[in-house]
Amino acid sequence: MNILRNPFGERNGEIVVIDDLSENEKGLNCGCVCPFCGGEFEARLGNVRIHHFAHSKGGCNEEKAYLTGLYKLFKQYVDRHNYIYLPEINLFCCLGVVENINKDSFEQFVSINNNINSNKTIPFSPKIKLIPDQSEIVYRDDNPVAIICSKGEKHIAVVIQHPQIGCNLHYVSTYGETPTLKLNLIDIKDDEIKNTYAIYKMFSNSDLYSWLTNKTVISKLDEINEINHKIYQANIAKRKAEREKQLNTVYDSAISYYQSDSLHDVNNALHIFKSIINWKDSREMIEKCSQKIEELTQKEDLKKLEERRIAEEKLAAEKAAEEERIKECKEKKRQNEKKRKENLERQHLPLIMVMKSYYENHHLGEPDYSNNGKFEFIQKFSNPKYTLGKMEAEICILNNMPAIDHWNQLWVNCNKCNRLFIAATIEDGTVPDDYAEICSDCNTK
């Protein structure tokens, strides 16, 4: 913070600004005293530091001396019949919140500084130039806090927001119930405080004045309440219309749910109608919903019973079909097994008969009919599929059996030479219709 350099001195009961003095009045020649304590001042008009007053001996509270000089200078300005500005007053109102605004709640809903959430501005008074008849400085703890300017029966308090020059910033506040103006000098620089004329020019600047409070605006209470009542009623009507619109939307959605055949939707409709029970015919619709829910529940139960019956029938049919399929599979397996055994017997019967005949003719005793015995017997022949097969065919013919050997070869007599030959190979136990009737030897001749 810069060191406070006081530009205000007092001489012969009037405030003198440092640059009002001439070179001949520097030092103790200025004849000035401190505006606060009355101690002797000397004027310091050097070329290094800013011009200022200082106590010649001792000293006092420099801030109080500075503020006292500033307030005394403003009083001097007013007492010389100069005007001050009373800014225009517009009432910024937050209306329609409550039905009636009274004196106790006035400041809550009406402001002259627009420091509330206003929705209506009401002009109260225009900007006025006021020349007070008299003025008086009010002190608190030796600090000047306001100047009461009077014009007839009217009293206005002026508080000065001093420049922030080398002293602590003292924020101003309203002065009791008196209408209070603020003269805002906080942005003034020290080089602008040159002389009395320059400061008087600041005091006459209307842009530096603003209202802190003005209790006289309470006189507009009846007018404000009249406007407030209209806005309040309009807000009620608007909220009522919005509520009705909302209820109609909810009611329509409930009707839509009620018209559905879904038990879930009708239940939703019932809950919605209960939430708006006093709207339109909601009570009647609640009864209708309850009846429809009962009907739909019965239908749902019957539907579930029918679905269960159909499912059980389907399951029984599937089970019967499965049992039939298993039965058919078993029968088919039995037939296949029977056929396999018949084929096996048919295949091996000619071989067994050949083995028996061969062993008897050669006096070899009892043949070995096991698979190994059959295999060893077959190995005795150089071309068993022909030689042994032919022997099997001859035995089959002698026994009035189809001439098929155990290799599934079909033997027939040639239509020309009457010799046995292999006419076809049997597959799946079925004799083909197009088997050969002439042997290959006769066919090539």
TIPA-148980 format. One record per residue (C-alpha): residue number from 1; x, y, z. Coordinates in Angstrom, 1 decimal. Last residue first. Example, Ala and Ser with C-alpha at 12.3 -4.5 7.8 and 13.67 -1.06 7.14 Angstrom:
<rs>
R     k     east    north       up
R     2     13.7     -1.1      7.1
R     1     12.3     -4.5      7.8
</rs>
This chain:
<rs>
R     k     east    north       up
R   445    -17.9   -117.7    -79.9
R   444    -17.3   -115.0    -77.3
R   443    -20.6   -115.5    -75.5
R   442    -20.1   -119.2    -75.3
R   441    -16.9   -118.8    -73.3
R   440    -18.4   -116.0    -71.2
R   439    -21.3   -118.0    -70.0
R   438    -24.8   -117.4    -71.2
R   437    -27.7   -116.4    -68.9
R   436    -26.2   -113.3    -67.4
R   435    -28.0   -111.5    -64.5
R   434    -30.5   -108.8    -65.5
R   433    -33.2   -109.3    -62.9
R   432    -30.8   -109.0    -60.0
R   431    -31.1   -111.5    -57.2
R   430    -31.7   -109.8    -53.8
R   429    -29.9   -110.9    -50.6
R   428    -28.6   -107.3    -50.0
R   427    -26.1   -107.8    -52.9
R   426    -25.8   -111.0    -54.9
R   425    -22.9   -111.2    -57.4
R   424    -23.9   -112.3    -60.9
R   423    -23.9   -115.1    -63.5
R   422    -21.0   -117.3    -62.2
R   421    -20.9   -120.4    -64.4
R   420    -22.4   -123.8    -64.4
R   419    -22.2   -125.6    -67.8
R   418    -25.4   -126.1    -69.9
R   417    -23.4   -125.3    -73.1
R   416    -25.9   -123.0    -74.7
R   415    -28.3   -121.8    -72.0
R   414    -25.4   -121.7    -69.5
R   413    -26.5   -123.3    -66.1
R   412    -26.6   -120.8    -63.3
R   411    -24.4   -119.8    -60.3
R   410    -25.1   -116.7    -58.2
R   409    -22.1   -115.6    -56.1
R   408    -22.8   -114.5    -52.6
R   407    -19.3   -115.5    -51.4
R   406    -21.1   -118.2    -49.4
R   405    -22.4   -119.8    -52.6
R   404    -25.7   -119.1    -54.3
R   403    -27.4   -121.8    -56.4
R   402    -30.8   -121.2    -55.0
R   401    -31.9   -124.5    -53.2
R   400    -33.5   -127.6    -54.7
R   399    -31.1   -129.8    -52.6
R   398    -29.3   -131.0    -55.8
R   397    -29.1   -127.4    -57.0
R   396    -27.6   -126.3    -53.7
R   395    -25.0   -129.1    -53.9
R   394    -24.0   -128.0    -57.4
R   393    -23.7   -124.4    -56.3
R   392    -21.5   -125.3    -53.3
R   391    -19.2   -127.3    -55.7
R   390    -19.1   -124.3    -58.0
R   389    -18.1   -122.0    -55.2
R   388    -15.4   -124.4    -54.1
R   387    -13.8   -124.4    -57.6
R   386    -14.6   -120.8    -58.4
R   385    -14.1   -118.8    -55.2
R   384    -11.7   -121.5    -54.0
R   383     -9.2   -121.1    -56.7
R   382     -6.2   -123.1    -55.6
R   381     -8.2   -125.2    -53.2
R   380     -7.0   -126.5    -49.8
R   379     -7.2   -122.9    -48.3
R   378    -11.0   -123.2    -48.2
R   377    -10.7   -126.2    -45.7
R   376     -8.3   -124.2    -43.5
R   375    -10.8   -121.2    -43.4
R   374    -13.7   -123.5    -42.6
R   373    -11.8   -125.1    -39.8
R   372    -10.8   -121.6    -38.5
R   371    -14.4   -120.5    -38.6
R   370    -15.5   -123.6    -36.8
R   369    -17.1   -126.5    -38.8
R   368    -14.2   -128.9    -38.2
R   367    -15.0   -132.0    -40.3
R   366    -15.6   -135.4    -38.8
R   365    -13.4   -138.2    -40.2
R   364    -11.1   -137.8    -43.2
R   363    -12.5   -140.7    -45.2
R   362    -11.9   -138.9    -48.5
R   361    -15.5   -139.3    -49.7
R   360    -16.8   -138.6    -46.1
R   359    -14.6   -135.5    -45.6
R   358    -15.6   -134.1    -49.0
R   357    -19.3   -134.7    -48.5
R   356    -19.2   -133.0    -45.0
R   355    -17.1   -130.1    -46.3
R   354    -19.4   -129.6    -49.3
R   353    -22.5   -129.7    -47.0
R   352    -20.8   -127.2    -44.7
R   351    -20.0   -124.9    -47.6
R   350    -23.5   -125.1    -49.0
R   349    -24.9   -124.2    -45.6
R   348    -22.5   -121.2    -45.0
R   347    -24.2   -118.6    -47.1
R   346    -27.7   -119.6    -46.4
R   345    -27.0   -119.7    -42.7
R   344    -25.4   -116.3    -42.8
R   343    -28.2   -115.0    -45.0
R   342    -30.8   -116.3    -42.6
R   341    -28.9   -114.9    -39.7
R   340    -28.6   -111.5    -41.3
R   339    -32.3   -111.6    -42.3
R   338    -33.3   -112.4    -38.7
R   337    -31.0   -109.6    -37.4
R   336    -32.4   -107.2    -40.0
R   335    -35.9   -108.2    -39.0
R   334    -35.1   -107.7    -35.3
R   333    -33.5   -104.3    -36.0
R   332    -36.5   -103.3    -38.0
R   331    -38.8   -104.4    -35.2
R   330    -36.6   -102.5    -32.6
R   329    -36.6    -99.4    -34.8
R   328    -40.3    -99.6    -35.3
R   327    -40.9    -99.9    -31.6
R   326    -38.5    -97.0    -30.9
R   325    -40.4    -94.9    -33.5
R   324    -43.7    -95.9    -32.0
R   323    -42.4    -94.9    -28.5
R   322    -41.2    -91.6    -29.9
R   321    -44.5    -90.9    -31.6
R   320    -46.3    -91.8    -28.3
R   319    -44.1    -89.4    -26.4
R   318    -44.5    -86.6    -29.0
R   317    -48.2    -87.1    -28.9
R   316    -48.2    -87.0    -25.1
R   315    -46.0    -83.8    -25.2
R   314    -48.4    -82.2    -27.7
R   313    -51.4    -83.2    -25.6
R   312    -49.6    -81.7    -22.5
R   311    -48.7    -78.5    -24.3
R   310    -52.3    -78.2    -25.6
R   309    -53.7    -78.7    -22.1
R   308    -51.2    -76.2    -20.6
R   307    -52.0    -73.6    -23.3
R   306    -55.7    -74.2    -22.6
R   305    -55.1    -73.7    -18.9
R   304    -53.0    -70.6    -19.5
R   303    -55.7    -69.2    -21.8
R   302    -58.3    -69.9    -19.2
R   301    -56.2    -68.1    -16.5
R   300    -55.5    -65.2    -18.8
R   299    -59.2    -64.9    -19.6
R   298    -60.0    -64.9    -15.9
R   297    -57.4    -62.3    -15.3
R   296    -58.7    -60.3    -18.3
R   295    -62.2    -60.3    -16.8
R   294    -60.9    -59.3    -13.3
R   293    -58.7    -56.5    -14.8
R   292    -61.7    -55.3    -16.8
R   291    -63.8    -55.0    -13.6
R   290    -61.0    -53.2    -11.7
R   289    -60.4    -50.9    -14.7
R   288    -64.1    -50.0    -14.9
R   287    -64.2    -49.2    -11.2
R   286    -61.1    -47.0    -11.5
R   285    -62.7    -45.4    -14.6
R   284    -65.7    -44.3    -12.5
R   283    -63.4    -42.6    -10.0
R   282    -61.3    -41.0    -12.8
R   281    -64.4    -39.4    -14.3
R   280    -62.9    -35.9    -14.6
R   279    -60.0    -35.4    -12.2
R   278    -60.5    -36.2     -8.5
R   277    -58.7    -39.7     -8.7
R   276    -55.7    -38.3    -10.5
R   275    -53.1    -40.8     -9.0
R   274    -55.8    -43.5     -8.8
R   273    -56.5    -43.1    -12.5
R   272    -52.8    -43.6    -13.2
R   271    -52.6    -46.8    -11.1
R   270    -55.7    -48.3    -12.8
R   269    -54.3    -47.4    -16.3
R   268    -51.1    -49.2    -15.5
R   267    -53.1    -52.3    -14.4
R   266    -54.9    -52.0    -17.8
R   265    -51.6    -52.0    -19.6
R   264    -50.3    -55.1    -17.8
R   263    -53.5    -57.0    -18.4
R   262    -53.1    -56.3    -22.1
R   261    -56.4    -55.9    -24.0
R   260    -55.7    -52.2    -24.5
R   259    -58.5    -49.6    -24.1
R   258    -57.4    -48.9    -20.5
R   257    -53.9    -48.0    -21.5
R   256    -55.1    -45.4    -24.0
R   255    -57.6    -44.1    -21.3
R   254    -54.6    -43.8    -18.9
R   253    -52.6    -41.9    -21.5
R   252    -55.5    -39.5    -22.1
R   251    -55.8    -38.9    -18.3
R   250    -52.0    -38.1    -18.0
R   249    -52.2    -35.6    -20.9
R   248    -55.4    -34.1    -19.4
R   247    -53.8    -33.8    -16.0
R   246    -50.8    -32.0    -17.6
R   245    -53.1    -29.6    -19.5
R   244    -55.1    -29.0    -16.3
R   243    -51.9    -28.3    -14.4
R   242    -50.7    -26.0    -17.1
R   241    -54.0    -24.2    -17.1
R   240    -54.0    -24.0    -13.3
R   239    -50.4    -22.7    -13.3
R   238    -51.4    -20.0    -15.8
R   237    -54.5    -19.1    -13.8
R   236    -52.5    -18.9    -10.6
R   235    -49.8    -16.8    -12.4
R   234    -52.5    -14.5    -13.8
R   233    -53.9    -14.1    -10.3
R   232    -50.4    -13.3     -8.9
R   231    -49.7    -10.9    -11.8
R   230    -53.0     -9.1    -11.2
R   229    -52.4     -9.0     -7.4
R   228    -48.8     -7.8     -7.9
R   227    -50.0     -4.9    -10.1
R   226    -52.5     -3.8     -7.3
R   225    -49.9     -4.6     -4.7
R   224    -47.4     -2.3     -6.4
R   223    -49.9      0.5     -6.6
R   222    -50.7      0.1     -2.9
R   221    -47.0     -0.1     -1.9
R   220    -45.9      2.9     -3.9
R   219    -45.5      5.0     -0.7
R   218    -43.0      2.4      0.4
R   217    -40.6      4.1     -2.1
R   216    -40.0      6.7      0.6
R   215    -37.6      4.2      2.3
R   214    -34.8      5.1      0.0
R   213    -31.8      3.0      0.1
R   212    -28.3      2.8     -1.4
R   211    -29.1      5.1     -4.2
R   210    -26.4      6.1     -6.7
R   209    -24.2      9.1     -7.4
R   208    -21.0      9.1     -9.3
R   207    -22.7      9.4    -12.7
R   206    -24.2     12.7    -11.7
R   205    -20.8     14.4    -11.7
R   204    -21.2     17.6     -9.5
R   203    -19.0     16.3     -6.7
R   202    -16.4     15.4     -9.2
R   201    -16.3     19.0    -10.5
R   200    -16.0     20.2     -6.9
R   199    -12.9     18.0     -6.6
R   198    -11.3     19.6     -9.6
R   197    -12.2     23.1     -8.4
R   196    -10.8     22.4     -4.9
R   195     -7.4     21.4     -6.2
R   194     -5.5     18.6     -7.6
R   193     -7.2     15.4     -6.6
R   192     -6.9     13.8    -10.0
R   191     -3.2     12.9     -9.3
R   190     -4.3     10.7     -6.4
R   189     -6.5      8.5     -8.7
R   188    -10.4      8.4     -8.4
R   187    -11.7      4.9     -8.7
R   186    -13.2      4.7     -5.2
R   185    -15.0      8.1     -5.5
R   184    -18.6      6.8     -5.3
R   183    -21.0      9.2     -3.8
R   182    -23.6      6.9     -2.2
R   181    -27.0      8.3     -1.5
R   180    -29.1      7.3      1.5
R   179    -32.8      7.8      2.3
R   178    -32.9      8.1      6.1
R   177    -34.0      4.9      8.0
R   176    -30.5      4.4      9.4
R   175    -27.6      5.6      7.3
R   174    -27.0      3.0      4.6
R   173    -23.6      1.5      4.3
R   172    -20.1      2.5      3.2
R   171    -17.1      0.3      2.6
R   170    -13.9      1.7      4.3
R   169    -10.8      0.8      2.2
R   168     -7.6      1.1      4.2
R   167     -5.5      4.1      3.4
R   166     -2.9      5.1      0.8
R   165     -5.3      6.2     -1.8
R   164     -8.3      4.0     -2.3
R   163    -10.6      6.9     -3.1
R   162    -13.4      7.4     -0.6
R   161    -16.9      5.9     -0.9
R   160    -18.8      8.9      0.4
R   159    -22.1      8.6      2.3
R   158    -24.8     11.2      1.6
R   157    -27.9     11.2      3.8
R   156    -31.0     12.8      2.6
R   155    -33.5     14.9      4.6
R   154    -36.7     16.4      3.3
R   153    -38.8     18.8      5.5
R   152    -37.2     21.9      3.9
R   151    -34.2     20.7      1.9
R   150    -31.8     19.0      4.2
R   149    -28.5     17.2      3.5
R   148    -27.3     14.9      6.2
R   147    -23.6     14.1      5.6
R   146    -22.5     10.6      6.5
R   145    -20.0      8.3      8.3
R   144    -17.4     10.8      9.6
R   143    -15.1      8.8     11.9
R   142    -14.6     10.1     15.5
R   141    -16.2      6.8     16.8
R   140    -19.3      7.6     14.7
R   139    -19.6     11.0     13.2
R   138    -22.5     12.7     11.3
R   137    -21.7     15.8      9.2
R   136    -24.5     18.3      8.8
R   135    -26.0     20.1      5.8
R   134    -28.2     23.0      5.1
R   133    -30.6     24.4      2.5
R   132    -29.9     21.6      0.0
R   131    -29.7     22.3     -3.7
R   130    -31.1     19.2     -5.4
R   129    -30.8     18.3     -9.1
R   128    -33.3     15.5     -9.7
R   127    -33.2     12.3    -11.8
R   126    -36.8     11.0    -12.3
R   125    -39.0      9.3     -9.6
R   124    -40.7      6.0     -9.1
R   123    -40.7      4.1    -12.4
R   122    -41.9      0.5    -12.0
R   121    -39.9     -2.4    -13.3
R   120    -41.4     -5.9    -13.3
R   119    -39.9     -9.4    -13.3
R   118    -37.2     -8.9    -10.7
R   117    -34.9    -11.6     -9.3
R   116    -33.4     -9.4     -6.6
R   115    -30.5     -7.0     -6.5
R   114    -32.1     -4.6     -8.9
R   113    -30.8     -1.6     -7.0
R   112    -34.1      0.1     -6.1
R   111    -35.5     -3.1     -4.7
R   110    -39.0     -4.6     -4.1
R   109    -39.8     -8.2     -3.2
R   108    -37.9     -8.8      0.0
R   107    -37.7     -5.1      0.8
R   106    -41.5     -5.0      1.0
R   105    -41.9     -8.1      3.2
R   104    -42.5     -6.1      6.5
R   103    -44.4     -3.4      4.8
R   102    -46.9     -5.8      3.2
R   101    -46.9     -7.6     -0.2
R   100    -50.1     -9.6     -0.9
R    99    -50.8    -12.7     -2.9
R    98    -47.2    -14.0     -2.9
R    97    -44.9    -14.8     -5.8
R    96    -46.7    -12.6     -8.4
R    95    -44.2     -9.8     -8.3
R    94    -40.4     -9.5     -8.0
R    93    -40.1     -5.8     -8.3
R    92    -37.3     -3.5     -9.5
R    91    -38.5     -0.1     -8.5
R    90    -36.9      2.6    -10.6
R    89    -35.5      5.6     -8.9
R    88    -33.8      8.4    -10.9
R    87    -30.6      9.6     -9.4
R    86    -30.6     12.5     -6.8
R    85    -27.8     14.7     -7.9
R    84    -26.2     17.3     -5.7
R    83    -26.4     21.0     -6.3
R    82    -24.1     23.8     -5.1
R    81    -25.5     26.2     -2.7
R    80    -22.1     27.1     -1.0
R    79    -23.2     24.9      1.9
R    78    -23.1     21.8     -0.4
R    77    -19.5     22.3     -1.5
R    76    -18.4     23.1      2.1
R    75    -20.1     19.9      3.2
R    74    -18.2     18.0      0.5
R    73    -14.9     19.6      1.7
R    72    -15.8     18.7      5.3
R    71    -16.4     15.1      4.3
R    70    -13.0     14.9      2.5
R    69    -11.1     16.6      5.3
R    68    -12.6     14.2      7.9
R    67    -11.7     11.3      5.7
R    66     -8.0     12.3      5.4
R    65     -7.6     13.3      9.1
R    64     -9.3     10.0     10.1
R    63     -6.9      8.1      7.8
R    62     -3.9     10.1      9.1
R    61     -4.6      9.2     12.8
R    60     -2.7     12.0     14.6
R    59      0.7     13.8     14.5
R    58      3.6     15.0     16.4
R    57      4.9     18.4     15.3
R    56      4.7     20.0     11.8
R    55      1.8     17.7     10.9
R    54      1.8     16.9      7.2
R    53      0.0     18.3      4.2
R    52      0.6     17.0      0.6
R    51      2.2     17.6     -2.7
R    50      3.4     14.3     -4.3
R    49      7.0     13.6     -3.6
R    48     10.1     14.7     -5.5
R    47      9.5     18.4     -6.5
R    46      8.5     19.7     -3.1
R    45      5.3     21.4     -2.1
R    44      5.0     20.2      1.5
R    43      2.5     22.4      3.3
R    42      2.9     22.4      7.0
R    41      0.1     21.6      9.3
R    40     -0.5     22.7     13.0
R    39     -2.7     20.4     15.0
R    38     -6.5     20.8     14.8
R    37     -7.2     17.1     15.5
R    36     -9.4     16.2     12.5
R    35     -9.1     18.9      9.8
R    34     -5.4     19.3     10.6
R    33     -4.3     23.0     10.6
R    32     -3.4     25.4      7.8
R    31     -1.5     28.7      7.9
R    30      0.2     27.9      4.6
R    29      3.3     29.8      5.7
R    28      4.2     26.7      7.9
R    27      5.8     25.1      4.9
R    26      4.6     26.3      1.5
R    25      2.5     29.4      1.1
R    24      4.9     31.4     -1.1
R    23      4.8     28.7     -3.7
R    22      1.1     29.1     -4.1
R    21     -1.6     27.0     -2.4
R    20     -4.8     25.6     -4.1
R    19     -2.6     22.6     -4.9
R    18     -2.9     21.3     -1.3
R    17     -6.7     21.5     -1.1
R    16     -8.0     23.9      1.5
R    15    -11.0     23.2      3.7
R    14    -12.6     26.2      5.4
R    13    -12.8     27.2      9.1
R    12    -10.0     29.8      8.8
R    11     -7.7     27.3      7.3
R    10     -8.2     23.6      7.2
R     9     -5.9     21.1      5.3
R     8     -6.7     18.3      2.8
R     7     -4.2     16.7      0.4
R     6     -3.2     14.0      2.9
R     5     -0.4     11.8      1.5
R     4     -1.1      8.2      2.7
R     3      1.9      5.9      2.0
R     2      1.2      3.5     -0.8
R     1      0.0      0.0      0.0
</rs>
